[in-house]
Amino acid sequence: MAAQTILVVEDHALVRDTLIRTLMSAGYQVLSAASGEEALTLISATGPSIDLLVCDVLLPGIPGTELARQIGAHCPGIHCLFISGLPEHPRVVREIVDYGLNLLPKPFLPHALIDRVRQLLGDRPRVLTAIV
């Protein structure tokens, strides 16, 4: 069985690198992008082979929820885990918490990330197009 593929979209390099190392150490194949625009370019090149999007909510340029919608159009049924260092920020609450989407507040320990990823990849996918 092939390793599941996770796309990490995080604009802070140190956080992105830590996420990549953590996920790879758990046996996942990891692709990464520093912005929503870079992620969309990557998705158009790789096709719908992404199992999970791990995405910061407050990205510069394309917001995390909009990025998830656009990626969901290319990868139907993709799982999504949003991360944020500002879980109380009004935009995070409005776009993530109010819709009951998966949010992992920063900072978190590596095992918390792996546990959440395993929960999501074992559950039925959340339909990203349902975000209004």
N, CA, C and O atoms as a GROMACS GRO file, in nm:
protein
  528
    1MET      N    1   0.084  -0.119   0.000
    1MET     CA    2   0.000   0.000   0.000
    1MET      C    3   0.088   0.125   0.000
    1MET      O    4   0.182   0.134   0.079
    2ALA      N    5   0.060   0.218  -0.086
    2ALA     CA    6   0.139   0.340  -0.096
    2ALA      C    7   0.113   0.430   0.023
    2ALA      O    8   0.004   0.430   0.081
    3ALA      N    9   0.214   0.508   0.059
    3ALA     CA   10   0.200   0.603   0.169
    3ALA      C   11   0.096   0.708   0.132
    3ALA      O   12   0.085   0.748   0.016
    4GLN      N   13   0.022   0.751   0.231
    4GLN     CA   14  -0.075   0.858   0.206
    4GLN      C   15   0.001   0.989   0.189
    4GLN      O   16   0.106   1.010   0.250
    5THR      N   17  -0.053   1.078   0.105
    5THR     CA   18   0.014   1.203   0.072
    5THR      C   19  -0.055   1.320   0.140
    5THR      O   20  -0.178   1.334   0.135
    6ILE      N   21   0.026   1.403   0.203
    6ILE     CA   22  -0.023   1.521   0.274
    6ILE      C   23   0.041   1.644   0.212
    6ILE      O   24   0.162   1.649   0.190
    7LEU      N   25  -0.041   1.744   0.185
    7LEU     CA   26   0.008   1.874   0.138
    7LEU      C   27   0.005   1.970   0.256
    7LEU      O   28  -0.101   1.996   0.313
    8VAL      N   29   0.121   2.023   0.292
    8VAL     CA   30   0.135   2.120   0.400
    8VAL      C   31   0.148   2.259   0.339
    8VAL      O   32   0.236   2.283   0.256
    9VAL      N   33   0.059   2.350   0.379
    9VAL     CA   34   0.067   2.489   0.332
    9VAL      C   35   0.080   2.578   0.454
    9VAL      O   36  -0.014   2.597   0.531
   10GLU      N   37   0.200   2.634   0.471
   10GLU     CA   38   0.234   2.716   0.587
   10GLU      C   39   0.334   2.820   0.542
   10GLU      O   40   0.434   2.787   0.479
   11ASP      N   41   0.308   2.948   0.574
   11ASP     CA   42   0.395   3.055   0.527
   11ASP      C   43   0.520   3.075   0.612
   11ASP      O   44   0.615   3.138   0.565
   12HIS      N   45   0.524   3.025   0.734
   12HIS     CA   46   0.643   3.037   0.818
   12HIS      C   47   0.733   2.915   0.797
   12HIS      O   48   0.694   2.802   0.827
   13ALA      N   49   0.853   2.939   0.745
   13ALA     CA   50   0.943   2.830   0.705
   13ALA      C   51   0.975   2.734   0.819
   13ALA      O   52   0.974   2.613   0.798
   14LEU      N   53   1.004   2.785   0.938
   14LEU     CA   54   1.039   2.697   1.050
   14LEU      C   55   0.922   2.606   1.087
   14LEU      O   56   0.942   2.487   1.112
   15VAL      N   57   0.803   2.660   1.092
   15VAL     CA   58   0.684   2.580   1.123
   15VAL      C   59   0.661   2.477   1.012
   15VAL      O   60   0.635   2.360   1.040
   16ARG      N   61   0.671   2.522   0.887
   16ARG     CA   62   0.651   2.431   0.773
   16ARG      C   63   0.750   2.315   0.778
   16ARG      O   64   0.712   2.200   0.758
   17ASP      N   65   0.878   2.345   0.803
   17ASP     CA   66   0.980   2.241   0.809
   17ASP      C   67   0.954   2.143   0.923
   17ASP      O   68   0.975   2.023   0.907
   18THR      N   69   0.909   2.193   1.036
   18THR     CA   70   0.877   2.106   1.150
   18THR      C   71   0.759   2.015   1.116
   18THR      O   72   0.761   1.897   1.149
   19LEU      N   73   0.657   2.070   1.053
   19LEU     CA   74   0.542   1.989   1.011
   19LEU      C   75   0.585   1.879   0.914
   19LEU      O   76   0.544   1.764   0.927
   20ILE      N   77   0.668   1.916   0.818
   20ILE     CA   78   0.714   1.819   0.718
   20ILE      C   79   0.791   1.706   0.786
   20ILE      O   80   0.763   1.588   0.761
   21ARG      N   81   0.887   1.740   0.871
   21ARG     CA   82   0.967   1.637   0.939
   21ARG      C   83   0.879   1.546   1.025
   21ARG      O   84   0.897   1.425   1.026
   22THR      N   85   0.785   1.605   1.097
   22THR     CA   86   0.697   1.527   1.184
   22THR      C   87   0.614   1.429   1.104
   22THR      O   88   0.605   1.311   1.139
   23LEU      N   89   0.554   1.476   0.996
   23LEU     CA   90   0.469   1.390   0.914
   23LEU      C   91   0.549   1.282   0.840
   23LEU      O   92   0.504   1.168   0.829
   24MET      N   93   0.666   1.318   0.791
   24MET     CA   94   0.750   1.220   0.723
   24MET      C   95   0.798   1.112   0.820
   24MET      O   96   0.807   0.995   0.784
   25SER      N   97   0.828   1.151   0.945
   25SER     CA   98   0.873   1.053   1.043
   25SER      C   99   0.763   0.953   1.078
   25SER      O  100   0.791   0.844   1.126
   26ALA      N  101   0.637   0.991   1.053
   26ALA     CA  102   0.523   0.902   1.078
   26ALA      C  103   0.489   0.820   0.954
   26ALA      O  104   0.392   0.744   0.955
   27GLY      N  105   0.568   0.834   0.848
   27GLY     CA  106   0.549   0.750   0.730
   27GLY      C  107   0.466   0.809   0.618
   27GLY      O  108   0.433   0.739   0.522
   28TYR      N  109   0.431   0.936   0.629
   28TYR     CA  110   0.351   1.000   0.524
   28TYR      C  111   0.442   1.059   0.416
   28TYR      O  112   0.555   1.100   0.444
   29GLN      N  113   0.392   1.062   0.295
   29GLN     CA  114   0.458   1.135   0.187
   29GLN      C  115   0.410   1.279   0.200
   29GLN      O  116   0.290   1.303   0.214
   30VAL      N  117   0.503   1.375   0.196
   30VAL     CA  118   0.466   1.514   0.222
   30VAL      C  119   0.510   1.604   0.107
   30VAL      O  120   0.624   1.599   0.061
   31LEU      N  121   0.415   1.684   0.062
   31LEU     CA  122   0.442   1.793  -0.031
   31LEU      C  123   0.422   1.921   0.047
   31LEU      O  124   0.345   1.922   0.144
   32SER      N  125   0.489   2.029   0.008
   32SER     CA  126   0.472   2.152   0.084
   32SER      C  127   0.471   2.274  -0.006
   32SER      O  128   0.523   2.273  -0.118
   33ALA      N  129   0.410   2.379   0.048
   33ALA     CA  130   0.403   2.507  -0.020
   33ALA      C  131   0.405   2.618   0.085
   33ALA      O  132   0.355   2.600   0.196
   34ALA      N  133   0.463   2.731   0.048
   34ALA     CA  134   0.472   2.845   0.138
   34ALA      C  135   0.354   2.941   0.123
   34ALA      O  136   0.339   3.034   0.202
   35SER      N  137   0.271   2.919   0.021
   35SER     CA  138   0.157   3.009  -0.003
   35SER      C  139   0.046   2.932  -0.073
   35SER      O  140   0.066   2.822  -0.125
   36GLY      N  141  -0.071   2.992  -0.074
   36GLY     CA  142  -0.182   2.932  -0.144
   36GLY      C  143  -0.157   2.923  -0.294
   36GLY      O  144  -0.192   2.823  -0.358
   37GLU      N  145  -0.097   3.025  -0.348
   37GLU     CA  146  -0.067   3.026  -0.491
   37GLU      C  147   0.028   2.912  -0.528
   37GLU      O  148   0.008   2.842  -0.627
   38GLU      N  149   0.132   2.894  -0.445
   38GLU     CA  150   0.228   2.786  -0.469
   38GLU      C  151   0.160   2.650  -0.457
   38GLU      O  152   0.189   2.558  -0.533
   39ALA      N  153   0.069   2.637  -0.361
   39ALA     CA  154  -0.004   2.511  -0.342
   39ALA      C  155  -0.090   2.479  -0.464
   39ALA      O  156  -0.093   2.364  -0.509
   40LEU      N  157  -0.158   2.578  -0.519
   40LEU     CA  158  -0.241   2.554  -0.637
   40LEU      C  159  -0.158   2.513  -0.758
   40LEU      O  160  -0.200   2.428  -0.836
   41THR      N  161  -0.041   2.572  -0.773
   41THR     CA  162   0.050   2.533  -0.882
   41THR      C  163   0.093   2.388  -0.863
   41THR      O  164   0.097   2.310  -0.958
   42LEU      N  165   0.125   2.352  -0.740
   42LEU     CA  166   0.166   2.215  -0.709
   42LEU      C  167   0.054   2.116  -0.736
   42LEU      O  168   0.077   2.010  -0.792
   43ILE      N  169  -0.068   2.151  -0.695
   43ILE     CA  170  -0.184   2.063  -0.716
   43ILE      C  171  -0.209   2.042  -0.866
   43ILE      O  172  -0.238   1.931  -0.909
   44SER      N  173  -0.197   2.149  -0.944
   44SER     CA  174  -0.223   2.133  -1.088
   44SER      C  175  -0.117   2.044  -1.152
   44SER      O  176  -0.143   1.980  -1.255
   45ALA      N  177   0.002   2.038  -1.094
   45ALA     CA  178   0.108   1.952  -1.148
   45ALA      C  179   0.097   1.808  -1.101
   45ALA      O  180   0.133   1.716  -1.175
   46THR      N  181   0.048   1.786  -0.977
   46THR     CA  182   0.044   1.650  -0.921
   46THR      C  183  -0.089   1.580  -0.941
   46THR      O  184  -0.095   1.457  -0.934
   47GLY      N  185  -0.195   1.655  -0.966
   47GLY     CA  186  -0.326   1.592  -0.984
   47GLY      C  187  -0.392   1.560  -0.851
   47GLY      O  188  -0.346   1.605  -0.746
   48PRO      N  189  -0.499   1.482  -0.855
   48PRO     CA  190  -0.581   1.458  -0.734
   48PRO      C  191  -0.528   1.346  -0.644
   48PRO      O  192  -0.606   1.266  -0.592
   49SER      N  193  -0.396   1.341  -0.625
   49SER     CA  194  -0.339   1.234  -0.545
   49SER      C  195  -0.309   1.275  -0.401
   49SER      O  196  -0.233   1.206  -0.332
   50ILE      N  197  -0.367   1.384  -0.354
   50ILE     CA  198  -0.345   1.433  -0.219
   50ILE      C  199  -0.456   1.378  -0.128
   50ILE      O  200  -0.574   1.389  -0.161
   51ASP      N  201  -0.417   1.320  -0.015
   51ASP     CA  202  -0.515   1.264   0.079
   51ASP      C  203  -0.558   1.365   0.185
   51ASP      O  204  -0.672   1.361   0.232
   52LEU      N  205  -0.466   1.457   0.223
   52LEU     CA  206  -0.493   1.550   0.332
   52LEU      C  207  -0.425   1.683   0.304
   52LEU      O  208  -0.309   1.687   0.261
   53LEU      N  209  -0.497   1.791   0.330
   53LEU     CA  210  -0.441   1.926   0.327
   53LEU      C  211  -0.425   1.972   0.471
   53LEU      O  212  -0.523   1.977   0.545
   54VAL      N  213  -0.303   2.008   0.510
   54VAL     CA  214  -0.277   2.071   0.640
   54VAL      C  215  -0.242   2.214   0.607
   54VAL      O  216  -0.141   2.241   0.542
   55CYS      N  217  -0.326   2.307   0.651
   55CYS     CA  218  -0.320   2.444   0.600
   55CYS      C  219  -0.339   2.547   0.711
   55CYS      O  220  -0.432   2.536   0.791
   56ASP      N  221  -0.252   2.646   0.715
   56ASP     CA  222  -0.271   2.758   0.806
   56ASP      C  223  -0.395   2.834   0.761
   56ASP      O  224  -0.420   2.848   0.641
   57VAL      N  225  -0.473   2.883   0.854
   57VAL     CA  226  -0.596   2.955   0.821
   57VAL      C  227  -0.563   3.094   0.766
   57VAL      O  228  -0.620   3.138   0.666
   58LEU      N  229  -0.470   3.163   0.833
   58LEU     CA  230  -0.442   3.302   0.800
   58LEU      C  231  -0.317   3.312   0.713
   58LEU      O  232  -0.213   3.360   0.758
   59LEU      N  233  -0.329   3.267   0.589
   59LEU     CA  234  -0.220   3.278   0.492
   59LEU      C  235  -0.226   3.413   0.423
   59LEU      O  236  -0.334   3.468   0.404
   60PRO      N  237  -0.110   3.469   0.385
   60PRO     CA  238  -0.115   3.589   0.301
   60PRO      C  239  -0.166   3.551   0.161
   60PRO      O  240  -0.144   3.439   0.116
   61GLY      N  241  -0.232   3.641   0.096
   61GLY     CA  242  -0.288   3.611  -0.036
   61GLY      C  243  -0.417   3.533  -0.022
   61GLY      O  244  -0.515   3.584   0.033
   62ILE      N  245  -0.418   3.412  -0.069
   62ILE     CA  246  -0.538   3.328  -0.064
   62ILE      C  247  -0.557   3.276   0.078
   62ILE      O  248  -0.470   3.205   0.129
   63PRO      N  249  -0.669   3.308   0.145
   63PRO     CA  250  -0.694   3.255   0.280
   63PRO      C  251  -0.706   3.102   0.278
   63PRO      O  252  -0.740   3.042   0.176
   64GLY      N  253  -0.676   3.040   0.392
   64GLY     CA  254  -0.678   2.895   0.402
   64GLY      C  255  -0.808   2.831   0.359
   64GLY      O  256  -0.807   2.727   0.292
   65THR      N  257  -0.922   2.889   0.396
   65THR     CA  258  -1.050   2.828   0.360
   65THR      C  259  -1.076   2.837   0.210
   65THR      O  260  -1.130   2.743   0.151
   66GLU      N  261  -1.037   2.947   0.148
   66GLU     CA  262  -1.054   2.960   0.003
   66GLU      C  263  -0.961   2.862  -0.069
   66GLU      O  264  -0.999   2.801  -0.168
   67LEU      N  265  -0.840   2.849  -0.018
   67LEU     CA  266  -0.747   2.753  -0.075
   67LEU      C  267  -0.805   2.612  -0.066
   67LEU      O  268  -0.797   2.535  -0.162
   68ALA      N  269  -0.864   2.578   0.047
   68ALA     CA  270  -0.924   2.445   0.065
   68ALA      C  271  -1.037   2.423  -0.036
   68ALA      O  272  -1.049   2.314  -0.092
   69ARG      N  273  -1.119   2.525  -0.060
   69ARG     CA  274  -1.226   2.513  -0.160
   69ARG      C  275  -1.168   2.484  -0.298
   69ARG      O  276  -1.216   2.395  -0.370
   70GLN      N  277  -1.065   2.560  -0.335
   70GLN     CA  278  -1.007   2.544  -0.468
   70GLN      C  279  -0.938   2.408  -0.483
   70GLN      O  280  -0.950   2.343  -0.587
   71ILE      N  281  -0.868   2.365  -0.380
   71ILE     CA  282  -0.804   2.233  -0.385
   71ILE      C  283  -0.910   2.124  -0.386
   71ILE      O  284  -0.893   2.023  -0.454
   72GLY      N  285  -1.018   2.144  -0.312
   72GLY     CA  286  -1.128   2.047  -0.312
   72GLY      C  287  -1.187   2.026  -0.451
   72GLY      O  288  -1.236   1.918  -0.482
   73ALA      N  289  -1.183   2.130  -0.535
   73ALA     CA  290  -1.232   2.116  -0.673
   73ALA      C  291  -1.141   2.026  -0.755
   73ALA      O  292  -1.188   1.957  -0.846
   74HIS      N  293  -1.012   2.025  -0.724
   74HIS     CA  294  -0.916   1.940  -0.796
   74HIS      C  295  -0.905   1.801  -0.734
   74HIS      O  296  -0.876   1.704  -0.804
   75CYS      N  297  -0.928   1.792  -0.604
   75CYS     CA  298  -0.911   1.666  -0.530
   75CYS      C  299  -1.039   1.637  -0.453
   75CYS      O  300  -1.042   1.655  -0.331
   76PRO      N  301  -1.144   1.593  -0.519
   76PRO     CA  302  -1.271   1.569  -0.450
   76PRO      C  303  -1.254   1.472  -0.333
   76PRO      O  304  -1.187   1.370  -0.346
   77GLY      N  305  -1.315   1.505  -0.220
   77GLY     CA  306  -1.311   1.418  -0.104
   77GLY      C  307  -1.186   1.431  -0.020
   77GLY      O  308  -1.167   1.354   0.074
   78ILE      N  309  -1.099   1.529  -0.050
   78ILE     CA  310  -0.978   1.547   0.027
   78ILE      C  311  -1.014   1.584   0.172
   78ILE      O  312  -1.111   1.657   0.196
   79HIS      N  313  -0.936   1.535   0.266
   79HIS     CA  314  -0.951   1.573   0.406
   79HIS      C  315  -0.877   1.705   0.426
   79HIS      O  316  -0.787   1.738   0.349
   80CYS      N  317  -0.915   1.780   0.530
   80CYS     CA  318  -0.850   1.907   0.557
   80CYS      C  319  -0.835   1.928   0.707
   80CYS      O  320  -0.929   1.908   0.784
   81LEU      N  321  -0.714   1.968   0.747
   81LEU     CA  322  -0.686   2.005   0.885
   81LEU      C  323  -0.630   2.146   0.883
   81LEU      O  324  -0.521   2.170   0.829
   82PHE      N  325  -0.704   2.238   0.941
   82PHE     CA  326  -0.657   2.376   0.950
   82PHE      C  327  -0.576   2.391   1.077
   82PHE      O  328  -0.607   2.328   1.179
   83ILE      N  329  -0.473   2.475   1.071
   83ILE     CA  330  -0.392   2.506   1.188
   83ILE      C  331  -0.388   2.657   1.203
   83ILE      O  332  -0.396   2.730   1.104
   84SER      N  333  -0.376   2.704   1.326
   84SER     CA  334  -0.371   2.848   1.348
   84SER      C  335  -0.308   2.878   1.483
   84SER      O  336  -0.338   2.814   1.584
   85GLY      N  337  -0.221   2.979   1.483
   85GLY     CA  338  -0.165   3.030   1.607
   85GLY      C  339  -0.258   3.131   1.672
   85GLY      O  340  -0.232   3.178   1.783
   86LEU      N  341  -0.366   3.165   1.603
   86LEU     CA  342  -0.463   3.262   1.654
   86LEU      C  343  -0.604   3.203   1.651
   86LEU      O  344  -0.690   3.252   1.579
   87PRO      N  345  -0.627   3.096   1.729
   87PRO     CA  346  -0.758   3.030   1.721
   87PRO      C  347  -0.875   3.116   1.767
   87PRO      O  348  -0.990   3.084   1.737
   88GLU      N  349  -0.847   3.225   1.838
   88GLU     CA  350  -0.954   3.315   1.883
   88GLU      C  351  -0.976   3.431   1.786
   88GLU      O  352  -1.067   3.512   1.805
   89HIS      N  353  -0.894   3.441   1.683
   89HIS     CA  354  -0.906   3.549   1.584
   89HIS      C  355  -1.045   3.542   1.521
   89HIS      O  356  -1.091   3.433   1.486
   90PRO      N  357  -1.113   3.656   1.506
   90PRO     CA  358  -1.249   3.654   1.451
   90PRO      C  359  -1.262   3.582   1.317
   90PRO      O  360  -1.362   3.513   1.293
   91ARG      N  361  -1.164   3.598   1.230
   91ARG     CA  362  -1.170   3.531   1.099
   91ARG      C  363  -1.159   3.380   1.115
   91ARG      O  364  -1.226   3.305   1.044
   92VAL      N  365  -1.074   3.334   1.207
   92VAL     CA  366  -1.059   3.191   1.231
   92VAL      C  367  -1.189   3.135   1.286
   92VAL      O  368  -1.236   3.029   1.242
   93VAL      N  369  -1.248   3.205   1.382
   93VAL     CA  370  -1.374   3.160   1.440
   93VAL      C  371  -1.483   3.156   1.334
   93VAL      O  372  -1.557   3.057   1.324
   94ARG      N  373  -1.494   3.262   1.256
   94ARG     CA  374  -1.598   3.271   1.154
   94ARG      C  375  -1.581   3.166   1.044
   94ARG      O  376  -1.679   3.104   1.002
   95GLU      N  377  -1.458   3.146   0.998
   95GLU     CA  378  -1.437   3.058   0.884
   95GLU      C  379  -1.414   2.912   0.920
   95GLU      O  380  -1.435   2.825   0.836
   96ILE      N  381  -1.372   2.884   1.040
   96ILE     CA  382  -1.337   2.747   1.077
   96ILE      C  383  -1.428   2.694   1.187
   96ILE      O  384  -1.501   2.597   1.168
   97VAL      N  385  -1.424   2.757   1.300
   97VAL     CA  386  -1.496   2.708   1.417
   97VAL      C  387  -1.646   2.707   1.393
   97VAL      O  388  -1.713   2.609   1.426
   98ASP      N  389  -1.700   2.814   1.335
   98ASP     CA  390  -1.845   2.821   1.311
   98ASP      C  391  -1.894   2.714   1.214
   98ASP      O  392  -2.011   2.676   1.219
   99TYR      N  393  -1.807   2.664   1.128
   99TYR     CA  394  -1.846   2.560   1.034
   99TYR      C  395  -1.815   2.420   1.084
   99TYR      O  396  -1.842   2.321   1.016
  100GLY      N  397  -1.757   2.411   1.204
  100GLY     CA  398  -1.726   2.280   1.260
  100GLY      C  399  -1.614   2.209   1.186
  100GLY      O  400  -1.608   2.086   1.186
  101LEU      N  401  -1.527   2.285   1.123
  101LEU     CA  402  -1.415   2.225   1.050
  101LEU      C  403  -1.304   2.189   1.147
  101LEU      O  404  -1.301   2.237   1.261
  102ASN      N  405  -1.213   2.106   1.103
  102ASN     CA  406  -1.104   2.058   1.187
  102ASN      C  407  -0.999   2.165   1.207
  102ASN      O  408  -0.940   2.214   1.110
  103LEU      N  409  -0.976   2.202   1.333
  103LEU     CA  410  -0.876   2.303   1.367
  103LEU      C  411  -0.785   2.250   1.476
  103LEU      O  412  -0.831   2.197   1.577
  104LEU      N  413  -0.656   2.265   1.454
  104LEU     CA  414  -0.555   2.231   1.553
  104LEU      C  415  -0.482   2.360   1.587
  104LEU      O  416  -0.405   2.411   1.506
  105PRO      N  417  -0.506   2.413   1.709
  105PRO     CA  418  -0.442   2.540   1.747
  105PRO      C  419  -0.290   2.522   1.768
  105PRO      O  420  -0.246   2.423   1.826
  106LYS      N  421  -0.214   2.618   1.719
  106LYS     CA  422  -0.069   2.622   1.744
  106LYS      C  423  -0.047   2.689   1.880
  106LYS      O  424  -0.128   2.774   1.918
  107PRO      N  425   0.055   2.657   1.951
  107PRO     CA  426   0.151   2.550   1.924
  107PRO      C  427   0.093   2.415   1.965
  107PRO      O  428   0.006   2.407   2.052
  108PHE      N  429   0.141   2.310   1.901
  108PHE     CA  430   0.099   2.175   1.936
  108PHE      C  431   0.221   2.084   1.932
  108PHE      O  432   0.320   2.113   1.864
  109LEU      N  433   0.213   1.975   2.006
  109LEU     CA  434   0.321   1.878   2.009
  109LEU      C  435   0.312   1.786   1.887
  109LEU      O  436   0.203   1.766   1.833
  110PRO      N  437   0.424   1.732   1.843
  110PRO     CA  438   0.422   1.644   1.725
  110PRO      C  439   0.320   1.530   1.735
  110PRO      O  440   0.253   1.499   1.637
  111HIS      N  441   0.309   1.468   1.853
  111HIS     CA  442   0.214   1.357   1.866
  111HIS      C  443   0.071   1.403   1.850
  111HIS      O  444  -0.014   1.326   1.804
  112ALA      N  445   0.040   1.528   1.887
  112ALA     CA  446  -0.096   1.579   1.869
  112ALA      C  447  -0.128   1.593   1.721
  112ALA      O  448  -0.240   1.563   1.678
  113LEU      N  449  -0.031   1.637   1.642
  113LEU     CA  450  -0.050   1.647   1.497
  113LEU      C  451  -0.072   1.509   1.437
  113LEU      O  452  -0.166   1.489   1.360
  114ILE      N  453   0.013   1.415   1.471
  114ILE     CA  454   0.003   1.280   1.415
  114ILE      C  455  -0.129   1.215   1.456
  114ILE      O  456  -0.195   1.152   1.374
  115ASP      N  457  -0.169   1.231   1.582
  115ASP     CA  458  -0.298   1.175   1.627
  115ASP      C  459  -0.413   1.231   1.546
  115ASP      O  460  -0.501   1.156   1.503
  116ARG      N  461  -0.414   1.363   1.524
  116ARG     CA  462  -0.523   1.427   1.449
  116ARG      C  463  -0.523   1.381   1.304
  116ARG      O  464  -0.629   1.355   1.247
  117VAL      N  465  -0.405   1.372   1.244
  117VAL     CA  466  -0.395   1.327   1.105
  117VAL      C  467  -0.448   1.185   1.093
  117VAL      O  468  -0.523   1.154   1.000
  118ARG      N  469  -0.410   1.099   1.184
  118ARG     CA  470  -0.458   0.960   1.179
  118ARG      C  471  -0.609   0.952   1.197
  118ARG      O  472  -0.675   0.870   1.133
  119GLN      N  473  -0.664   1.037   1.284
  119GLN     CA  474  -0.811   1.041   1.299
  119GLN      C  475  -0.878   1.082   1.169
  119GLN      O  476  -0.976   1.020   1.128
  120LEU      N  477  -0.825   1.184   1.105
  120LEU     CA  478  -0.887   1.235   0.982
  120LEU      C  479  -0.876   1.137   0.867
  120LEU      O  480  -0.972   1.118   0.792
  121LEU      N  481  -0.762   1.076   0.852
  121LEU     CA  482  -0.745   0.986   0.739
  121LEU      C  483  -0.816   0.853   0.761
  121LEU      O  484  -0.832   0.774   0.668
  122GLY      N  485  -0.860   0.829   0.884
  122GLY     CA  486  -0.938   0.709   0.911
  122GLY      C  487  -1.087   0.732   0.904
  122GLY      O  488  -1.165   0.637   0.902
  123ASP      N  489  -1.128   0.861   0.900
  123ASP     CA  490  -1.270   0.897   0.896
  123ASP      C  491  -1.312   0.926   0.753
  123ASP      O  492  -1.230   0.931   0.662
  124ARG      N  493  -1.442   0.945   0.736
  124ARG     CA  494  -1.495   0.984   0.605
  124ARG      C  495  -1.449   1.127   0.575
  124ARG      O  496  -1.438   1.207   0.668
  125PRO      N  497  -1.423   1.159   0.451
  125PRO     CA  498  -1.377   1.293   0.416
  125PRO      C  499  -1.483   1.400   0.443
  125PRO      O  500  -1.603   1.376   0.431
  126ARG      N  501  -1.435   1.518   0.480
  126ARG     CA  502  -1.521   1.635   0.498
  126ARG      C  503  -1.530   1.705   0.364
  126ARG      O  504  -1.427   1.732   0.302
  127VAL      N  505  -1.648   1.734   0.317
  127VAL     CA  506  -1.664   1.797   0.186
  127VAL      C  507  -1.634   1.946   0.201
  127VAL      O  508  -1.706   2.018   0.270
  128LEU      N  509  -1.528   1.990   0.134
  128LEU     CA  510  -1.484   2.128   0.148
  128LEU      C  511  -1.574   2.226   0.074
  128LEU      O  512  -1.579   2.343   0.110
  129THR      N  513  -1.646   2.181  -0.026
  129THR     CA  514  -1.733   2.270  -0.101
  129THR      C  515  -1.854   2.312  -0.019
  129THR      O  516  -1.931   2.398  -0.062
  130ALA      N  517  -1.872   2.251   0.099
  130ALA     CA  518  -1.987   2.287   0.184
  130ALA      C  519  -1.963   2.417   0.259
  130ALA      O  520  -2.056   2.471   0.318
  131ILE      N  521  -1.839   2.469   0.256
  131ILE     CA  522  -1.810   2.595   0.322
  131ILE      C  523  -1.872   2.708   0.239
  131ILE      O  524  -1.848   2.716   0.119
  132VAL      N  525  -1.949   2.791   0.303
  132VAL     CA  526  -2.012   2.902   0.230
  132VAL      C  527  -1.954   3.032   0.276
  132VAL      O  528  -1.994   3.138   0.227
   0.00000   0.00000   0.00000
